[in-house]
């Protein structure tokens, strides 16, 4: 049984354009986030090249248990299909 939600923990997968969110190191300390700008594996498994929003730097990132992926492409609007009944 998988005890992790999609995008969390072992088995984590990302695509270019997804957001990585990492929890703060201690209570009261802010976390950080960044954009996945490149993959090292075609299947979307770590590590990732991440451009961090707080520094603008890009680093190789190996997610730990406090990291998760926000799949930004899942909620994106898709082009409407037409039945072409107007022709």
C-alpha positions in Angstrom: 0.0 0.0 0.0 1.3 3.5 -0.9 1.2 5.7 2.1 2.2 8.8 0.2 -0.1 11.1 -1.7 0.8 11.8 -5.4 3.7 14.2 -5.6 4.9 13.4 -2.1 7.7 11.2 -0.7 9.2 8.2 -2.4 7.9 7.7 -5.9 7.7 11.5 -6.4 7.4 12.5 -10.1 7.6 15.9 -11.7 7.5 17.5 -15.2 9.3 20.7 -16.4 7.2 23.6 -15.2 5.9 21.9 -12.0 6.6 23.6 -8.7 8.6 22.1 -5.9 7.5 23.2 -2.4 9.8 22.4 0.6 8.7 22.9 4.2 10.6 25.2 6.5 13.5 23.7 8.5 11.9 24.5 11.8 8.6 25.7 13.1 8.1 29.4 12.3 10.8 29.3 9.6 9.5 29.8 6.0 9.8 27.1 3.4 10.8 27.7 -0.1 9.6 26.9 -3.6 10.9 26.8 -7.1 10.2 25.8 -10.6 11.4 22.5 -12.2 13.4 23.7 -15.2 15.0 20.4 -16.2 14.7 16.6 -15.6 17.6 14.2 -15.2 15.4 11.2 -15.9 12.7 10.9 -18.6 10.3 9.2 -16.2 10.2 12.3 -14.0 11.9 10.9 -11.0 14.5 12.9 -9.0 16.8 14.7 -9.1 15.5 17.9 -10.7 17.1 21.2 -11.8 15.1 23.7 -9.8 15.1 27.5 -10.1 14.4 28.8 -6.6 12.0 31.7 -6.3 13.8 33.2 -3.3 17.3 33.4 -4.9 16.7 33.0 -8.6 19.5 30.4 -8.6 19.2 27.0 -10.3 20.4 23.9 -8.4 20.2 20.2 -8.6 17.6 19.1 -6.1 17.0 15.7 -4.5 13.6 15.9 -2.7 13.4 14.9 0.9 10.3 13.9 2.9 9.4 17.5 3.5 9.1 18.3 -0.3 6.2 17.9 -2.6 5.4 18.6 -6.2 2.6 21.0 -7.2 1.6 19.9 -10.7 0.7 23.2 -12.3 -0.2 21.6 -15.7 -3.1 19.6 -14.2 -5.4 22.6 -13.7 -4.4 24.3 -17.0 -7.2 25.2 -19.4 -7.4 22.9 -22.4 -8.6 24.0 -25.8 -12.2 23.3 -26.3 -13.0 20.6 -28.9 -15.6 21.4 -31.5 -18.1 19.1 -33.0 -18.0 21.2 -36.1 -21.8 21.2 -36.3 -21.7 24.8 -37.6 -20.5 23.6 -41.1 
